[in-house]
Amino acid sequence: MFSGIARRYDLLNHLLSGNIDKRWRRKTARALESSLVEGARVLDVACGTGDLSLVLAEAGAVRVVGLDFCRPMLEIARRKAAEGSRAIPFVEGDALRLPFADETFDAATIAFGLRNLAGVADGLRELRRILKPGGRLAVLEFSSPVVPGFRALFRFYFTRVLPRVGGLVSGSRGAYEYLPDSVTRFPDQKRLAKLIRAEGFEGVEYSNLTGGIAALHTGTRAG
Ligand SMILES: C[S@@+](CC[C@H](N)C(=O)[O-])C[C@H]1O[C@@H](n2cnc3c(N)ncnc32)[C@H](O)[C@@H]1O
């Protein structure tokens, strides 16, 4: 599915969100600021076309690695990094079996990726495994709008308008029908925070982005 939409993925992200997605990724990098110190190793899981990896690399003299299992997405990420003269290794691999040793990274991110994994808890466990004790995690994901009127309006847009526009531009209506369906099945802000805690993270907090359309969860790997 992701291979089929890779070529139009960036365009549609920015078009369908009115560019708000860029702000969300910048906020994700800012939330990890204290970990983005010189030489820190940062892993961006389910990096797709690499937008968050690039924002993380701009945030400091850190060593960012992007990982995804979709080759066409990675090819675009590599091209963008080369255009911006960023030396980011983009690795092909599975988020559920990360090809890294235990306790390798100082920080890890997953943006709009956790929802797509076969097991959310399994994905979180793997993220915890590759983080050093005290390492920071940031999860950016679609969530549940918190204001009732806005929620209804957004739901209409997300389930009626977005699949049509996404389908027309990408040629894959299924992928843009899958998006609202998968968000509906995904845990809301509070439940996700609980899941992250249950997988061995402490200080877990979240902030709602754009009225809860998305949420940014952060936490620290407990000892
Ligand atoms: C919606 S895109 C998000 C891409 C990027 N993080 C962003 O912010 O735009 C989801 C990405 O997750 C990747 N993905 C889904 N399941 C995966 C898995 N098990 N292992 C690695 N990547 C996965 C897909 O290939 C896709 O590139």
The ligand as a Gaussian input file, in Angstrom:
#p B3LYP/6-31G(d) Opt

LIG

0 1
 C        1.962000       7.182000       7.184000
 S        3.634000       6.805000       6.816000
 C        4.537000       7.885000       7.910000
 C        5.852000       8.295000       7.347000
 C        6.611000       9.363000       8.106000
 N        6.994000       8.949000       9.431000
 C        5.868000      10.659000       8.155000
 O        5.819000      11.285000       9.217000
 O        5.369000      11.109000       7.116000
 C        3.809000       5.244000       7.592000
 C        5.103000       4.558000       7.247000
 O        5.218000       3.414000       8.088000
 C        5.900000       2.414000       7.357000
 N        5.679000       1.132000       8.040000
 C        4.497000       0.552000       8.333000
 N        4.697000      -0.608000       8.983000
 C        6.046000      -0.754000       9.110000
 C        6.877000      -1.740000       9.689000
 N        6.352000      -2.844000      10.278000
 N        8.198000      -1.560000       9.658000
 C        8.742000      -0.462000       9.064000
 N        8.009000       0.509000       8.493000
 C        6.668000       0.369000       8.514000
 C        5.317000       2.524000       5.966000
 O        6.124000       1.929000       4.991000
 C        5.195000       4.044000       5.824000
 O        6.322000       4.593000       5.178000

